[in-house]
């Protein structure tokens, strides 16, 4: 099969970049993936502890706070934690009016503490990252019940006097994962050793983290040295390390990505979690900074085939996958001339089950690269393509 990366539709924009669809790979369970990634431990093991990224220490088990959210996209943090470190999640804490359900048991903070919970994780990330004042009484109750409070939102927990006072009274911690005070440098564009794969997207909140976790797990399962590099609050909560790049001052985003994925031995792969979308009117800046700083040899485009307008932007249509690939390669060549697309990750959660295989097959025929859903298998064929290309370049 000829790749769309090298056919006439996009040849003028991106040049040659052949890819093929390899043999099918048997799907695996999330539990197996989590075991491979060692996501039930305190932190992911790293052979490169000198990497200048903050390590967090979040006491487990967790109670996930959903507030009164009504849009499942706003609760992607909670769903990510449920899916990738389920044994650490005892339950969910929902306020009246909440219509989103992770399927975890509903628990009050005191019931969760009685069951062994140690931390309340704010599992929602509404647009803009602001904290709803209506949450304050519930969050104070959680602190006074004996839970640490962990947030990946832009608003700092200690900036809210009632929370700071409740934490002091109860002797509990307020942990903010989005930090703008990291000692980062601007990007240099210097070529680094080792391999890097970046997940990018046609929109926000459609599976870039899930794809990255699944790819890292498959590489590790095969004995290939690989690490998941978290760039968002949920990924940091899952893996125990990383940089929330959307909290970094704009000039330093590329430098943050360089710090997150430094020089590595030949054959080692950093799988970098993408953020935003290169064509999103609100979040393209962080996407471009990550692209230049992570200097990827390969990327996977993430897409929701049922979504027609950008998340939070009803007047903006979701761009075609081909456009995202072409622009990613054009801009990515600034720091890595050999960048290429090795697959497409489809979020088929809203596709009827009997139609999923046909949707995946249609995207493969159209795009010429392996298409997979990280929640339903097929990731092995993307890894085949990734490693085959790396071997060819070394030869």
C-alpha positions in Angstrom: 0.0 0.0 0.0 1.3 3.4 -0.9 1.5 5.9 1.9 -0.4 9.2 1.7 2.9 10.7 2.9 4.4 10.1 -0.5 1.5 10.2 -3.0 0.5 13.1 -5.2 -2.0 14.6 -2.7 0.7 15.9 -0.4 4.0 15.4 -2.1 4.6 19.1 -2.8 4.0 20.0 0.9 5.9 17.3 2.7 8.0 15.2 0.3 8.4 11.5 0.4 7.8 9.4 3.5 6.6 5.9 2.7 4.9 3.8 5.3 3.2 0.4 5.1 0.6 -1.5 7.1 2.1 -4.5 8.8 0.5 -7.7 10.0 -2.3 -7.5 12.6 -1.3 -7.6 16.3 -3.3 -9.2 19.1 -5.1 -6.6 21.3 -4.1 -6.6 25.0 -6.0 -5.5 28.1 -5.5 -2.2 29.9 -4.5 -4.2 32.9 -1.6 -5.8 31.0 -0.6 -2.4 29.6 -0.6 -0.9 33.1 1.5 -3.8 34.3 4.1 -3.3 31.6 4.3 0.4 32.3 4.5 -0.3 36.1 1.8 2.4 36.6 0.7 0.9 40.0 3.9 2.0 41.6 4.8 5.3 43.1 6.7 6.5 40.1 7.8 5.1 36.7 11.4 3.8 36.9 13.8 5.8 34.9 17.4 4.9 33.9 18.0 8.7 33.4 17.3 10.2 36.8 19.3 13.2 35.9 16.5 14.4 33.7 15.6 17.9 35.1 11.9 17.3 35.6 10.0 17.6 38.9 9.1 14.4 40.7 5.9 14.4 42.6 4.9 12.3 45.6 1.2 11.7 45.6 -0.1 9.4 48.4 -2.3 6.6 47.2 -5.1 5.4 47.0 -7.1 8.2 45.4 -10.6 9.6 45.5 -11.4 11.3 42.2 -13.3 14.6 42.4 -15.7 15.4 39.6 -17.5 18.5 40.9 -20.8 19.1 39.1 -19.3 18.5 35.6 -21.8 17.7 32.8 -19.3 17.3 29.9 -17.3 14.1 29.8 -14.5 15.9 27.9 -14.0 18.1 31.0 -13.4 15.0 33.1 -10.6 13.5 31.0 -8.3 13.6 34.0 -10.6 11.3 36.0 -11.1 9.0 33.1 -7.4 8.8 32.4 -6.7 7.8 36.0 -9.5 5.3 36.0 -8.2 3.7 32.8 -4.4 3.7 33.5 -4.1 3.2 37.3 -7.4 1.7 38.2 -6.2 -0.1 41.4 -5.2 3.2 42.9 -8.6 4.8 42.4 -11.1 3.9 45.2 -14.0 5.9 44.0 -15.4 9.2 42.7 -16.8 12.2 44.6 -19.6 14.0 42.7 -21.5 17.1 43.6 -25.3 17.5 43.0 -25.9 18.2 39.3 -22.9 16.1 38.0 -24.0 13.9 35.1 -20.6 12.4 34.3 -19.9 8.9 35.7 -16.5 7.1 35.6 -18.2 3.9 36.9 -16.2 4.1 40.1 -18.1 3.8 43.4 -19.6 7.1 44.7 -17.9 7.9 48.0 -17.9 10.9 50.4 -14.4 12.0 51.6 -15.0 10.5 55.0 -16.1 7.2 53.5 -13.1 7.2 51.2 -10.7 7.8 54.1 -12.3 5.0 56.0 -11.7 2.8 53.0 -8.0 3.8 52.9 -7.9 6.8 50.5 -5.0 9.2 51.1 -5.5 11.9 48.4 -8.4 13.7 46.6 -7.4 14.3 43.0 -9.3 17.0 41.1 -10.4 15.0 38.1 -11.8 17.7 36.0 -10.2 20.3 33.8 -12.7 22.8 32.4 -11.7 25.2 29.7 -9.3 27.8 31.1 -8.4 25.8 34.1 -10.3 27.9 36.6 -11.6 26.5 39.9 -15.3 26.7 40.5 -16.0 28.6 43.8 -18.9 26.2 44.4 -16.3 23.4 45.0 -14.8 25.1 48.1 -17.0 23.6 50.8 -16.5 20.1 49.4 -12.7 20.5 49.0 -12.5 21.9 52.6 -14.4 18.9 53.8 -12.0 16.5 52.0 -9.0 18.2 53.7 -10.6 18.0 57.1 -11.5 14.4 56.5 -7.8 13.7 56.2 -7.1 13.8 52.4 -4.3 15.6 50.6 -5.6 17.8 47.8 -4.0 17.4 44.4 -4.7 19.7 41.4 -3.6 19.9 37.9 -5.5 23.1 37.2 -4.0 26.5 36.4 -5.4 28.1 39.6 -3.0 27.4 42.6 -4.7 25.7 45.5 -3.0 27.9 48.1 -4.3 31.0 46.5 -7.7 30.2 48.0 -7.6 31.2 51.7 -10.3 28.7 52.8 -8.3 25.8 51.4 -5.0 27.0 52.8 -6.6 27.4 56.2 -8.3 24.0 56.1 -5.0 22.3 55.0 -3.1 24.0 57.9 -5.8 22.9 60.4 -5.8 19.3 59.2 -2.1 19.0 58.5 -2.7 18.0 54.9 -0.9 19.0 51.7 -2.0 21.1 48.8 -0.2 19.8 45.7 -0.2 21.8 42.4 1.1 19.9 39.4 1.0 22.8 37.0 4.1 24.9 37.9 5.3 28.0 36.2 8.4 28.4 38.4 10.6 25.6 37.0 14.2 26.5 36.2 14.0 26.0 32.4 16.0 27.3 29.5 14.9 28.3 26.1 15.1 25.7 23.4 18.3 25.2 21.5 17.3 22.9 18.6 20.5 20.9 19.2 20.3 17.4 17.8 20.0 14.9 20.6 20.8 11.2 20.6 18.1 8.5 21.1 14.7 8.2 19.5 11.6 10.3 20.1 7.9 9.8 19.2 5.3 12.5 19.7 1.6 12.1 19.7 -0.2 15.0 18.0 -3.9 15.6 17.3 -6.6 17.1 15.1 -8.1 18.5 18.3 -7.8 18.5 22.1 -9.1 15.8 24.4 -9.2 12.9 22.0 -6.6 10.4 23.1 -3.0 11.7 22.7 -2.1 10.6 26.3 -3.8 7.2 25.8 -1.9 6.6 22.5 1.4 7.6 24.1 0.9 5.3 27.1 -0.1 2.4 24.8 2.9 2.9 22.5 5.3 3.1 25.4 3.9 0.0 26.9 4.2 -1.9 23.6 7.8 -0.9 23.2 8.6 -2.0 26.7 6.7 -5.2 26.3 9.1 -6.0 23.4 12.1 -5.2 25.5 12.8 -1.9 23.7 14.1 0.7 26.2 11.3 3.3 26.3 9.7 5.8 28.6 6.4 7.7 28.6 7.1 11.4 29.0 4.2 13.2 30.6 3.4 16.8 29.6 0.0 17.2 31.2 -1.5 16.9 34.7 -3.1 13.6 34.2 0.0 12.0 32.7 2.0 13.3 35.7 -0.6 11.8 38.1 -0.3 8.5 36.3 3.4 8.3 35.8 4.7 10.3 38.8 6.9 12.6 36.8 6.8 15.2 34.0 6.2 18.8 33.1 2.8 20.4 32.7 3.8 22.4 29.6 0.7 24.5 29.4 1.9 26.1 32.7 5.3 27.0 31.2 6.0 30.5 30.0 5.7 30.5 26.2 9.4 31.2 25.5 10.4 28.1 27.4 8.0 25.5 26.1 10.5 24.1 23.6 13.2 24.1 26.3 10.8 22.2 28.6 10.4 19.6 25.9 14.2 19.3 25.5 14.6 18.9 29.3 11.9 16.2 29.3 13.5 14.2 26.5 17.3 14.7 26.8 20.1 12.7 25.1 19.6 8.9 25.3 21.4 5.8 24.2 20.9 4.6 20.6 17.8 2.4 20.5 16.0 4.2 23.4 12.7 5.8 22.7 11.0 8.6 24.6 7.3 8.6 23.9 6.2 12.2 24.4 2.6 13.0 25.3 1.3 15.7 23.0 -0.9 18.6 24.0 -3.5 20.7 22.2 -3.5 20.8 18.4 -1.3 22.5 15.9 -4.4 24.0 14.2 -6.5 24.8 17.3 -7.0 28.6 17.6 -6.5 28.5 21.4 -3.9 25.9 22.0 -1.6 25.8 18.9 1.2 27.6 20.7 1.9 24.8 23.1 1.6 22.2 20.3 4.3 23.9 18.2 6.6 24.4 21.2 6.4 20.7 22.0 6.9 19.8 18.4 10.1 21.8 18.1 11.5 20.9 21.5 10.7 17.2 21.5 12.4 16.9 18.1 10.5 13.8 17.1 11.8 11.2 14.7 8.2 10.0 14.4 4.7 11.0 15.3 1.2 9.5 15.6 -1.9 11.6 14.7 -4.8 11.2 17.1 -8.3 11.8 15.8 -12.0 11.3 16.8 -13.9 10.3 13.6 -17.2 11.3 15.1 -16.2 14.9 16.0 -16.9 17.6 13.6 -16.0 20.9 15.4 -13.1 21.7 17.7 -13.6 21.2 21.4 -15.0 24.4 22.9 -14.9 26.0 19.4 -18.2 25.2 17.7 -17.5 27.7 14.8 -14.2 25.8 13.9 -14.4 22.5 12.0 -12.0 19.7 12.9 -9.2 19.9 10.3 -8.5 16.9 8.0 -5.9 14.4 9.2 -3.9 15.0 6.0 -3.7 18.7 6.8 -2.4 18.0 10.3 0.2 15.6 9.1 1.4 17.9 6.3 1.8 20.9 8.7 3.4 18.7 11.5 6.0 17.5 9.1 6.6 21.0 7.6 7.1 22.6 11.1 8.8 19.5 12.6 11.6 19.6 10.0 12.8 22.8 11.7 14.5 20.6 14.4 14.4 17.1 12.8 14.6 16.8 9.0 13.7 13.1 9.1 10.4 13.4 10.9 7.7 11.1 9.7 4.2 9.9 10.5 4.0 6.2 11.5 0.3 5.8 12.4 -3.1 7.2 13.2 -4.8 6.7 16.6 -8.6 6.8 16.4 -10.8 7.4 19.4 -13.7 5.1 18.4 -15.5 5.3 21.8 -18.5 7.0 20.1 -18.5 4.6 17.0 -21.0 1.7 17.2 -19.1 -1.4 18.0 -20.0 -3.2 14.8 -18.7 -0.3 12.7 -15.3 0.2 14.4 -13.3 -2.3 12.3 -14.6 -0.7 9.1 -13.8 2.8 10.3 -10.2 1.8 11.2 -9.8 0.0 7.8 -11.1 3.0 5.9 -8.6 5.3 7.5 -5.8 2.9 6.7 -6.8 2.7 3.1 -7.1 6.5 2.9 -3.9 7.4 4.8 -1.6 4.5 4.1 -0.4 4.1 7.7 -1.6 1.8 10.4 -4.8 2.9 12.2 -5.5 1.7 15.7 -7.6 2.5 18.8 -5.3 2.4 21.9 -8.2 1.1 24.0 -8.9 -1.8 21.7 -5.5 -3.0 20.4 -3.6 -2.7 17.1 -0.8 -0.6 18.6 1.7 -3.3 17.7 1.5 -2.5 14.0 2.5 1.1 14.6 5.5 0.0 16.7 6.4 -2.3 13.8 6.4 0.7 11.5 8.3 2.8 14.0 11.1 0.3 14.5 11.3 -0.7 10.8 11.9 2.9 9.9 14.5 3.3 12.6 16.4 0.2 11.4 16.3 1.4 7.8 17.9 4.7 8.8 20.6 3.1 10.8 21.4 0.8 7.8 
